[in-house]
Amino acid sequence: MPDKTVIDVDEIETISDLPTNTQSIEKELFRLACQGYVLRFPDGQSPHSAYPFGLHDLRTLPWDYAVRNGVMTLYARGCSSSVGRNSVSGRCEECKRLEKNPSLEGIRTRLKDGVHENASYAYHGIGGHHQLLRRKDASIEFYRLRGLNQAKTLLGKATALSDYKRFMVAIASGKVERVDRVLQRGLKQRKGISGLLALFDAAAQGLYRPRTYTEKEDMRALLIWRLGGTRVAHINHRAQDAPSVSYLRSRSFVPPVIPSPGKPTAEEVHKNVEATIEGLDEVLAALGSVIHVVMMFDEVATEKRIRWDPKTNFFIGACREHAHKTSMEFIGPSDMEELFRCIDDGVVHHAAEVRI
């Protein structure tokens, strides 16, 4: 007879100790499976952009990772995949040790405080790489534009320096006599070096002649005009590029005479007499023996029309006998209309002559 194996019935797990349905079996298996270490991320960070995935290629880390529903779970390389029935944390011993792993502590610190910008790229997550790229792009764009601006500035300075050299050579050529007048006129017009150079070239070719004269030049031309007459002054203007006769007339120091819109007042007569004999004081004082001077007045025919004097803001050209019958001061269009209405009605007349 063959030997029969003796089976101890007490060591066999009874069927009553096992789950009775499929759902209960799945729950029991999930409870006994290792849950791994859940890596927490600060608010606003995601495992997909904050976790340094490249660190696994740079260093040998003792865990693997899995992301499900936005939650990252780390599993130790030596994970037993199951835990005892009495386990409280739901992790095996290897996964429990991950919490005190120095590399994982460094990752948690960098997630909280941020990664230093000079750290290796492997320590940055995808989001950190994006920030570094944007920062580098901004720096590259800044230095590129800065270099372009510096190149433009240097080119402008080199061009201006070349124009200044050309201008110095043009001045040394002696083609323009009154260089100071040309420069004064150009600077008064706020021209740059290129504008001054163009102005100097035009003056050298005879296309431009500065008409700004100094007081010394004006007085010299006035002296020649007074001593030699109009013909000599015209020759001086053509030969020496001196002021013209028409310009000298505007520069003559003749005191102004105040015209009267109506009957002259004592103040106006006094001012006109002073303006007339003001230049004769020195001549009369030099004579010494002069006892009296005779002043002669004459009347000159004038054109019969009304004029406006901008210096006094009065209408002149009306007869002095009747000018007081209307307002001769120009305040508005109504004053002018009233004056012409009085002339049409015969109340005021045009002045036919003026006394000098």
Secondary structure, 3 states (H helix, E strand, C coil): CCCCCCCCHHHCCCHHHCCCCHHHHHHHHHHHECCCEEECCCCCCCHHHHCCCCHHHHCCCCEEEEEECCEEEEEECCCCCECCCCCCCCCCHHHHHHHHCHHHHHHHHHHHHCCCCCCCHHHCCHHHHHHHHHHHHHHHHHHHHHHHHHHHHHHHHHHHHHHHHHHHHHHHCCCCCCHHHHHHHHHHCCCCHHHHHHHHHHHHCCCCCCCCCCHHHHHHHHHHHHHHCHHHHHHHHHHHCCCCHHHHHHHCCCCCCCCCCCCCCHHHHHHHHHHHHHHHHHHHHHHCCCCCCCCCCCEEECCCCCEEECCCCEEECECCCCHHHCCCECCCHHHHHHHHHHHHHCCCCECCEEEC
